[in-house]
Amino acid sequence: MTETTTITVSGDARYDITVGRGILSALGETLPPAARKVLIIHPPTLAAQAEALRAALTGDREVLLAEIPDAEQGKRIEVAAFCWQVMGKADFTRTDAVIGFGGGAVTDLAGFVAATWLRGVEVVQVPTTVLGMVDAAVGGKTGVNTAEGKNLVGAFWAPRAVLCDLDTLDSLSDNERVAGFAEVVKAGFIWHPEILDLIEADPQAVVAEVVEWARKNER
């Protein structure tokens, strides 16, 4: 595991966001010590990686996988009900845990499932997109979509921990990286409004720099 950066989120439910490369090996250390059962919620594109996580975590725990539809199709109450069914059949208790492994839609759904099972069990978020790392997985906002709109049903449920393994970003397209960068900008100008001036002066140059930086930092 390489050098990491840890950001502590304060509030009623404090938790750490750990950023680095090769840090998925530390996932087991973030889980509740009393958890005997763990559910990994993941999209189809990460099926092989989710299976590897299950193998790494299995020992004195029972680790189950719940593959859900990709993107916004996974944020439906029917999908949450499928996850609840898996947990119910495995007799998940309040000391057990959920892992959200994927992009923002997956972490939103995983957080909602954890918040609502037995009125709340621990969730560890493992975002695999820029958007997920800088926004969806870190604010404690969870939810599902309805026919009337996005995120109309949900809960605020802080994760136990967030692991941002930068290795998972290497396979993303340039478009996905730039889309996530929009959230970086939004968070940044809250503290430094001059960021907007820099971007508005030459948007294309900023995009080019983001793409170039990402390529240079690929493993």
C-alpha positions in Angstrom: 0.0 0.0 0.0 1.4 3.4 -1.0 1.3 6.7 0.9 -2.2 7.7 1.8 -4.1 10.9 2.7 -6.8 10.8 5.4 -9.5 13.4 5.7 -11.6 13.3 8.8 -15.2 14.4 8.4 -16.5 16.0 11.6 -20.0 16.0 13.0 -22.2 13.8 15.0 -20.9 10.7 13.2 -17.2 11.3 12.5 -15.6 9.2 9.8 -12.4 9.1 7.8 -12.0 9.4 4.0 -8.8 7.6 3.0 -7.3 8.4 -0.4 -4.4 6.6 -2.0 -3.4 3.8 -4.3 -3.6 0.1 -3.5 -5.6 0.7 -0.4 -8.4 -1.8 -1.0 -6.3 -4.3 1.0 -7.2 -2.2 4.1 -11.0 -2.6 3.5 -11.3 -5.3 6.2 -9.9 -3.0 8.8 -12.7 -0.5 8.2 -15.5 -2.9 8.9 -17.1 -3.2 12.3 -15.2 -5.8 14.4 -18.5 -7.4 15.4 -19.7 -7.8 11.8 -20.0 -11.5 10.9 -21.9 -10.9 7.6 -21.1 -8.3 4.9 -22.9 -7.5 1.7 -21.0 -6.0 -1.2 -23.3 -4.1 -3.6 -21.7 -3.6 -7.0 -22.5 -3.0 -10.7 -21.9 -5.6 -13.4 -18.8 -3.9 -14.7 -17.1 -4.6 -11.3 -18.2 -8.2 -10.9 -14.6 -9.6 -11.1 -13.2 -7.0 -8.7 -16.1 -7.5 -6.3 -15.4 -11.3 -6.3 -11.8 -10.5 -5.4 -12.9 -8.3 -2.5 -15.1 -11.1 -1.3 -12.3 -13.6 -1.4 -10.0 -11.2 0.5 -12.6 -10.4 3.2 -13.8 -14.0 3.7 -12.4 -15.6 6.8 -14.4 -15.4 10.0 -17.1 -13.5 8.0 -19.7 -14.5 5.5 -19.4 -12.1 2.5 -22.2 -11.9 0.0 -22.4 -10.1 -3.3 -25.4 -8.2 -4.7 -25.0 -7.2 -8.4 -27.3 -4.3 -9.3 -28.0 -2.6 -12.6 -25.5 0.0 -13.7 -25.9 3.8 -13.3 -29.4 5.3 -12.4 -31.1 2.0 -13.2 -29.7 0.7 -10.0 -31.3 3.4 -7.9 -34.8 2.0 -7.8 -36.8 0.8 -4.8 -37.1 -2.6 -6.5 -33.3 -2.9 -6.5 -33.2 -1.9 -2.8 -35.8 -4.6 -2.1 -33.6 -7.2 -3.9 -30.7 -6.2 -1.5 -33.0 -6.4 1.5 -34.1 -9.9 0.4 -30.4 -11.0 0.2 -29.8 -9.6 3.7 -33.0 -11.2 5.1 -32.2 -14.6 3.8 -28.7 -14.4 5.3 -30.1 -13.2 8.6 -28.2 -9.9 8.7 -28.3 -8.3 12.1 -27.6 -4.8 13.3 -23.9 -5.6 13.9 -23.4 -6.6 10.2 -22.4 -4.2 7.4 -22.8 -3.2 3.8 -20.1 -2.1 1.3 -21.0 0.1 -1.6 -18.5 -0.6 -4.4 -19.0 1.4 -7.5 -19.9 4.8 -8.8 -22.2 7.4 -7.2 -25.4 5.5 -8.1 -24.1 2.4 -6.3 -23.0 4.2 -3.2 -26.3 6.1 -3.1 -28.2 2.8 -3.2 -25.9 1.0 -0.8 -26.2 3.8 1.7 -29.9 3.7 1.5 -30.0 0.0 1.9 -27.8 0.2 5.0 -29.8 3.1 6.4 -33.1 1.3 6.2 -32.2 -2.3 7.1 -33.1 -2.8 10.8 -33.3 1.0 11.0 -29.6 1.3 10.2 -26.5 -0.8 9.9 -22.9 0.3 9.1 -21.9 1.1 5.6 -18.4 1.5 4.1 -18.3 3.3 0.8 -15.7 2.4 -1.9 -16.3 4.8 -4.7 -14.7 3.9 -8.1 -15.4 7.1 -10.1 -14.2 10.7 -9.6 -17.8 11.8 -9.1 -18.3 9.2 -6.4 -15.1 10.1 -4.6 -15.6 13.8 -4.4 -19.4 13.9 -4.0 -21.7 11.0 -3.9 -19.9 8.7 -1.4 -18.7 11.3 1.1 -21.7 13.4 2.2 -24.0 10.8 3.9 -26.7 11.5 1.4 -28.4 8.3 0.2 -31.5 7.6 -1.9 -33.4 6.1 -4.7 -35.3 7.5 -7.7 -39.0 7.4 -8.3 -41.1 8.0 -11.4 -41.6 11.6 -10.2 -37.9 12.4 -9.9 -34.4 11.6 -8.7 -33.5 11.1 -5.0 -37.0 11.8 -3.8 -36.8 8.9 -1.3 -33.7 8.6 0.9 -32.0 9.2 4.2 -29.0 11.0 5.6 -26.7 8.1 6.8 -23.0 8.7 7.4 -20.7 6.0 6.3 -18.4 4.2 8.7 -15.5 4.9 6.4 -14.8 5.9 2.8 -11.9 4.3 0.8 -10.9 6.1 -2.4 -8.5 3.9 -4.2 -7.1 5.9 -7.1 -6.2 2.7 -8.9 -9.9 2.2 -9.7 -9.8 5.5 -11.8 -7.2 4.3 -14.2 -9.7 2.6 -16.5 -12.1 5.5 -16.7 -12.6 7.4 -20.0 -11.5 11.1 -20.3 -15.2 12.1 -20.4 -15.9 10.4 -17.1 -12.9 12.1 -15.5 -14.0 15.5 -16.7 -17.6 14.9 -15.5 -16.3 14.2 -12.1 -14.0 17.2 -12.2 -17.2 19.4 -12.3 -17.9 18.3 -8.7 -14.3 19.1 -7.7 -14.9 22.6 -9.1 -18.2 23.0 -7.2 -16.6 22.0 -3.9 -13.5 24.1 -4.6 -15.2 27.5 -5.3 -17.1 27.3 -2.0 -13.7 28.1 -0.3 -11.9 29.8 -3.2 -14.3 31.7 -5.5 -11.4 32.7 -7.7 -11.4 29.1 -9.1 -14.5 30.1 -11.2 -12.5 33.0 -12.7 -9.7 30.7 -13.7 -12.1 28.2 -15.3 -14.3 30.8 -17.1 -11.2 32.5 -18.5 -10.3 29.3 -20.5 -12.5 26.3 -20.0 -10.9 24.2 -22.7 -7.4 24.7 -21.2 -8.7 23.5 -17.8 -10.3 20.4 -19.3 -7.1 19.7 -21.2 -5.1 20.0 -18.0 -7.4 17.7 -16.1 -7.1 15.0 -18.8 -3.3 15.4 -19.0 -2.9 15.2 -15.2 -5.0 12.0 -15.1 -3.0 10.4 -17.8 0.3 11.2 -16.1 -0.9 9.8 -12.8 -2.1 6.5 -14.2 -0.2 3.6 -12.9 
